[in-house]
Amino acid sequence: MDISFTFLSLASSVALLLWGTHMVQKSVEQAFGPRLRDLLGTALKTRVHAFLAGIGVTALLQSSTATGLMVAGFTAAGVVELVPALAVMLGANVGTTLVVQLLSFDISALAPALILVGVIMARRRGAGTVRELGPALIGLGLMLVALRHMIEIFTPFEDAPGLRLVMGAVATSPLIALIIGALLTWIAHSSVAIVLLAMSLAVKGVVPPEAGFALVIGANIGSALNPVIEGSNALDPASRRMPFGNLFNRLVGGALALLAIEPMTRAMVWLQPDSGRAIADFHTLFNVVMALAFLPFLSFYAALLKRLFPDKVNESDPARTLYLSSAALEMPVVAIGNAAREALRLADILETMLHDVKLALQGGRGEPVAEASQLDDVMDRLNSAIKAYLLAIPRSALTEADDRRIAEILAFATNMEQAGDVIDASMLALAAKRLKRGLTLSPEGNQELDAIFGRVIMNLRAAAALFVNDDPRAAHMLAAEKAVFRDIETKATEDHMERLRAGQSGTAEAAGLHLEVVRDLKRINAHLISGTAYPVLERGTALLANRVINSNLKE
């Protein structure tokens, strides 16, 4: 067996280790993803709670990057301040050390049992948490197999001149070891795998403990590079605060640890003679010390980051997406949440368009017409961006619940855009016609339109809330509004005919314009119901009996 085959075997073991880590993360994400996200959302109130939540969530996901993407979504939405977000990342860095501690013990004998039980769980019929957690046990078993294989690979080559020569640079220069550790972690997207690799090298004496500690320091720095490179929005400096804040934390800690690596190595080896366990303990100690050092000063640190990365003046393209981070595509539960937040912006834009067209129909100025027309273009571009983003999520990583939520987001976004098209294609033309011909609606007609516009806006807000909370009772109430608007249209027609006969409506042309507006508002209301209420009711097989699909298509 030559040295080239040894490195090939080592590469395959590292690949197996990475794949096992990936399986654990994706399995836990599918089983508990939304609940972990909710846990973070409720825990981000104080820095201590946020720190503990970061430890817990990352210990399950085995990915500080995934935890960071969740928190980045909250901070981008303005729901969470920077201080608790940074506290979560400190906790996430500690959380990644827990599985390393577990695997630092020789529990490789459990690998066959873990893989067997995992396969049995994964092959269970139907969906459920037990079935979704099966791949996590398989992944953990594969990680144990990979670690055992790496140790066995190096056993015949402990004194091989070629291997010693290749590892010589790492052994003699902690700085080179640090750089190698950072680069490998950045490439592998897993600090856990690189720390475990360092443990295997140290256990077989391929690298001394000092070089192993330097590899660990590099792995901690490398894990902070990925969010900076992939997750920062170059158009928004404020989005860089959390990833750069975590990177600065790693760099400061890494520099100090590298300066004191010789006395630390002597102390760690004296406390723990086993090289593998010593590296695992150093990995944990490094992250705990950094957390304790930074946690009390996060307010000052956050203020400094805000000065370095100030809020951007809101002068950019209004159609620019705010939440569609490409880095989040690797974690579907985060990406889907991002798309949902972006879709909610469509509801806000639609409400602004309704206010604009109401002013144009009842006022004497034409500016609202131009503004509403521009906003329709914004809605079209946002809807296209949301669809493209959802299509970019890897299909293999999606659960049945994920597919359902994606369908709901697409239905919501499409119907919001179509409601905007009603305003742009019909109502704005009516407003322009009124202004051009100097038509004046009767006081009674204006009063009716005030009430109907108010009801549509109320239903729009209810639809946005339903899109978030998925409440079947709210869905029933919103769906019932379709019959209400049918009655409103009928009554408006009868009232206008009555006013025409009584000579109170000014002109027949103004009366006709009034009725067209009412019909358009009814169409908009139908889109609100189709985009939110019907998906909820269909899922529970509780769709109202009086829904007529063909009439909806005509509307």
N, C-alpha and C positions, 0 to 999 in steps of 0.2 A: 504494500500500500504506500503510494508516494504522497508528497505534500500537496499536490494539486487535487488528488482525490479527497484528502483530508479537508481542504477548504470547501470543496463541493459538498461534502457531507455536512460540514458546519453550516453552509449557506442553506441547505435543505432543512436543517434543524431550526435555524432562525426563522425560516419561512413558516415552518409548522408552528413555532411559538407565536409568531405574529397572527397566524390564522386562528389559533386557539384564543388569543386575546380578542380578536375581532368577533369570534362567535359568542364569547361571553358578553361583550358589550352589546351586540345587536340583539341577543336573546333577552337580556335584562331590559333593554330599551323597548322591545316589543311587548314584554310582559307588564312593565311598570312605567313606561315612558310618560304618559299623561299624568299619572299620579306623582311621579318624581317632579315633573314640571310644576304641578300644583303645590307640592311641598316647598319647592324653592320660592314660588310666588308668595306663599303665606309666611315663609320664614325670613324673608328679606326685610325685616323691620328694624332689627338692631344688629350691630356688627357681630355680637357673640352668637346669636341665633343663626345668622347668615354663615358664620364660620363653621358651626356644627352641621348645618344643612349641607354645606359644601363637602365636608368629610363624608357624611352619610351617602349622599347621592353619587359621589365619585367612587366610593368604595364599591357600590353596586355596579355602576357603569364601567368602571376601570378606564375612564378617559376624562382627564381634566379638560381636554379640548371640548368634549361634548357638554360638560357642565358649563364651561365658559360660553358656549353658543347659546345655551338656554338663558343664562343671565344677560348676555348681550341683547337678546330679544326684549327682555324687560327694560333694560336701560335705554335702548333705542326708542321704545314706546313711551319713555318718560315715566314709567310706573315705578322704577326703582332708582334711588340715588346712587352715586358713584361709590360712596363709602361702603355700604353693605355689599355692593357688587364686588369690590376689591376683597372684602372679607370672605366672600364665597370662594374666590380664587385661592386665597391662602388656605382655606379648608380643603379645597379640591387638591391642592398640592400635597397635603398631608394624607388625604384619602387614597391617592395612588400608591402610597407606601404600604398599605395594609395587605394587599394581595402579595406583595414582595415578601413581607414578613411571614405570611402563611407558607409560601413556596420555599422559603429559606430552610424549612425543616425537611427532612427526607421522608416525604409522604408519597413517593413515586409508586409504592405498592398499591395505592388507592386508584391509580389511573385506570386499570381494566374495569373496576367496579363503577367508577364514575362514567366511563364511556358507555358501558352496558345499560346502566340505569337511565342515562341521558337518551339513548336510542329508544328505549322502551317508552319513556315519557314523550319523546318527539313523535312517535308513531301512534299515539293515542288518537282516537277519532274525535272529530269536532274541535272547536276552538276553546281555549281556556288557558289560564295561567300555567297550569302544570305542563301542558303541551308546549307552550312558548318557552318555558324554562329548560326543557330538555336539551336544546343546543348549548345552553350555558354549562351544563355538566359535561357534555361532550368536549366543549372547548377547554374546560379546566383540565380534563383528562389528557387532552392533546398537549397542553402546556407542560404537564408533568412528564409525559413521554419525551417531549422535545428536550427538556432540561436533563433528563437521564441520558438521552442520546448524546447531548453535547459533552457531558462528563466522560462518557465512554469513548467518544472520539479522541479526546486528548490523552487518555490513559497510555496508549502505546507511544505517544510522541512527546512525553514530558521532557525528554532530554534530546529531542531531535534538533540538529543544528539549524535546519532550514526554518523551522517554526520559531526557534529562539531568535533567529536573525530578524524575521518579520516582526516579532513582538518586541524586539530590542528597543526600538524608538519609543514605543509606548511605555516600556518599563523605565527608561532613563529620563524621560521628560514628562512631568505631570501636565504641563501646558499642552503638549501634543496629544496626550491622552484625553484631556478636556475637550480639545477641538474635535477629535475623532468621535468622542461620545456625543457631542452636540450635533455633528453632521449625521451620524447614524440615526439618532433620534428624530431629527428633522426628516430624513428620508423614510424611516420606518413609521413615523407618526405614532410612536409608542415608546414612552420612557420606561414602562414596565419591562418590555422585552429587552431593552438595552441594559437595564440594571441587572436583570436575570442573566444576561450574557456575561456581564462583568463578574457576577458571582461564580459562574461556571469556570471562567478563565482563572479566577483567583483560587478556587478550590483545587484545581489540578496544578497550581503553581506556574501556569503559563505567564501570568503577570503578578507582580508583587502587590500586597494590599494597598500601598501608596498609589500605584497606577490605577487599581480598581476604584479607589475613592475618587480619583480625578475623572475617571470615566463616568461615575455617578454624578459628579458636579456638572459635567458636560451634558449628561442626559437631562438634568433638570433645566439647564439653559435651553437645550434643543426643544424641549416640550413647550417652551414659551414662544419659540420662533414661529410655529405653525399658525397660531391665531393672528400674529402680526402680519405675516406674509399673505395669508389667504383670507382672513376675516375682516380686515380693516377696509372701510369704504373711503377711497382716496378723495371722494368729493365732499366728505363730511369729516373735518378734523376731530369733532367730538367723538366719533365712533372709534377713534384710535386710543382713547384714554385707557380703557380697561386692558386691552391686550398689551399696550406699551407699558402700562403700570405694572402688570405681572412680569413682563420681560425685565424691566429695570430692577424689580425686586430680586429676580433670579441672578441678574448680572452682579448686583452689589453683593449678594450672599456668596456667589461663586468666586468673586475676586477675593473676598476676605478669607473664604475657606481655602483657596489655593495658596494664599500667603502663609497660612498656618497649617499646611497639610502635613508637614513632617511631625510636629508635636501631636497633632490630632491622630495621626497614624499610630504613633507609639501608644497613645492613650487607649485608642479603640482596640488595638491588638492585645494590650495588657488586660483590658476588660473582657474581651471576647477572642480567645485564641483561634477559633474556627474562622477561616478567612471569609467563607460565604456568609455566615451569620454576621460577621463584622461589617461587611459591605451593606447588608440589609439594614442593620442597626444605624449605620452612618447615614444611609438614605433617609430613614425616618427622622433621625436627630437633626439633620440639615434642614428639613422642611418644618419641623416643629419649632426649631430655634428661629427660623426666618419668620414664621407666623407670629410667635410671641414678640419678636423685635418690632414688627411692623404694625401689629394690631392696635396698640395704643395710639399710634401716630397717623392713623388712616385719614383723619380729617385734614391734617396738614398736607399729607401726601396727595389727597384728592384735590385740594386747592391748587397745589403745584401743577398737577396734571391738567387742570382746567386752564391754567395760565399758558401751559405749553401747547395745549390743543383747545383753543377757544371755540365757542359755538360759531358756526358759520352764519353770516347774515343771510336771511331768507330772500335771496335774489336769484335763486336757481330756477330751473325749469320746474313748473308745478307738476309735471307728469313724471318727474324723476321718482323712482321707487325708493322707499325709505327702509323697508324691512326685508327685502329679498336678497339675503346674503348667500352668495354662491358657496361659501364654506359650510353653511348649514345643510347643504344637500346631502352630505354624508350621514346626517342624522335625520331621518324622515319626520320624526315627531316634532322636531324644532322647525324644519322647513315648512311643514304643513301649518304650524302655528304662525310662522312669518307670513305665509300667503293669506291666512285668515285676517291678520291685522292689516295687511295691505288692502284686502277686499273691503274692509270696513271704511277705508278712506273713500271708496266709491259712494257709500251712503252719505257721507258728509258733503261730498261734491254735489250729489243729486239734490240735497236739501238746499244748498246755495243756489242751484239752478232754479228750483221752485220759487224761492224768494225773488230771484231776478225776474222771472217771467211774470210773476204776480205784479211786481212794480211796473213792468212794461205794459201789462194789460190794463192797469188801473191808473197809472200816472201819465205824465206828459213828456217823459224823456226816453230817448232811444238807447242810452248807454247800457242799461241792463240786458238788452238784446244781444249786443256784441259780447258782453262778458259771459252770458250763458252759452253762446255759441262756442267760445273758446274753451269753456269748461267741458263741453261735450267732447271736444278733441282730446282733452286731458283724460276723460273717462275711457275713451276708445284705446288710448295708448297704455293706460294702466291695466285695463282688462287684458290686452294682448300680452303684457309683461307677466301678469299673474298666470295666465294659461301656459306660457312658455316655461315659467319657473316650475310649475307643477309637473309638466311633462319631463322636466330634467331630473326629477327625483328617480333614483333607480327602482324599477318595478319589483325587482327580486327582494327588496328590503321592506316592502309594504305588506301590512296585515290587512285583513278584511275590514277592520275598523278604519284603517288609514284610507283605503279605497273609497269607503263610504263618505269620509270627511272630505276627501278631494272632490268627489262628485257634488257634495253640498256647496263647497267653495265655488266651484265652477258654475253651479246653478245660480248662486247668489250674485256672483260677478256679472254673469251674462244678463240676468234680469235687471240689475242696476243699470248696466250699459243700455239695454233696450228701453228702459224707462227714460234715460237721458236722451235717447234718439227720438222718442215721442215729443219731448220738449223742443229739441233742435229742429226736427223735420216739420212739425205741425204747429205747436203752440207759439214758437217764435215768429213763424210766418203770420199767424193770427195777430200777434202783437204789432208786427210791422204794418200789417194791413190797417189795424185800428189807428195807428199813428199817422199813416199816409193819408187816410181818408177823413181823419178827424172825427172818428166815431166815438160816441160817449155812451157808456152803459148806464142804465137807470140806477138810481140809488138802491132799489130792491135787488137788481141784478148784482151790483157790487157787493151788497151784503151777503147774498147767497154765495158768491165766489169766495169771499173771506172765510165763510164757514167751511166750504168744501176744501179749499186750499189747506186750512187748518187741520181738517180731518186727515187729508193725505199725508201731511207732514207728521202728524201724530202716529199714523200707521207706519210711516217710514222709520221713525225712531223705534217703534215696537218691533219692526222687522229686523233692525240692526241688533236689538237686544235678544231677539229670538235666535238669531244667527250665532250668538255667543252662548246662550244658556240652554238652548234645545228643550224648552219647556213645552210639553204637549198641550197643557191648558192654554198657554199663550198662543200656541199655534191654532187651536180651535177658535179662540177669540178673533185672531187676525183673519182666518179664513171666512168667518162669518161676515166680515166687512165687505165681501164681494156682493152679497145679497143687499147689504145696506146701500152700496153705491149703485146697484141696479135700481133700487127704489129712488135714490137721489136723482138719477138721470130721468126716470119717469116723471117724478114730481116737477123737476126743472122744466121739462118739456110742456107739461100741463100748465104750469104757472106762466110761462112765456106766451103760450097760446092765449091764455086768459088776458094777459096784459096787452097783447096785440089787439085782441078784440075790443078791449077797453080804451085803446089808444094811449097807453101809459109807457110803452117801451121805446119811445123815440122813433126808431126806424126798424123796419123788418131786417135790414142788414145787421144792425147791432144785436138784434135778438138772435139771429142766426149765429153770429160770432160767439155769443154767450153759450149757446147750446154746444157748439164745437169745442169750446174750452171744457165744458162739463164732461163731454165724451172722452176727451184726451185725459182728463184727470182720472176718469174711471179706468182707462187703459193702463195708466201708471200704477194705480192701486192694484190692478190685476197682476202686474209684474212683481210688485212687492210680495203678494201672496204666493205666486208661483215660485219665487226665489227663496222663500224661507218657510212658510207654513206648510205647503204641500209636501216637501221632502220629509219633514218631521212626522206628519200625519201618515204618509205612505209607509214609513218605516214601522209604525205601530199599527198598520192596517186600519187606520181610523179616518181615512179620507172622507170628507162630507159626501153624503149620497147625492147631493144636488150639484156636484161638480160636473160640468159638461166639457170634456176635453176638446171637442171640435170647436166649440164657441171660444175657448181659450186661444186656440190656434188662429182664429180669425181676429181676435183682439191683439 
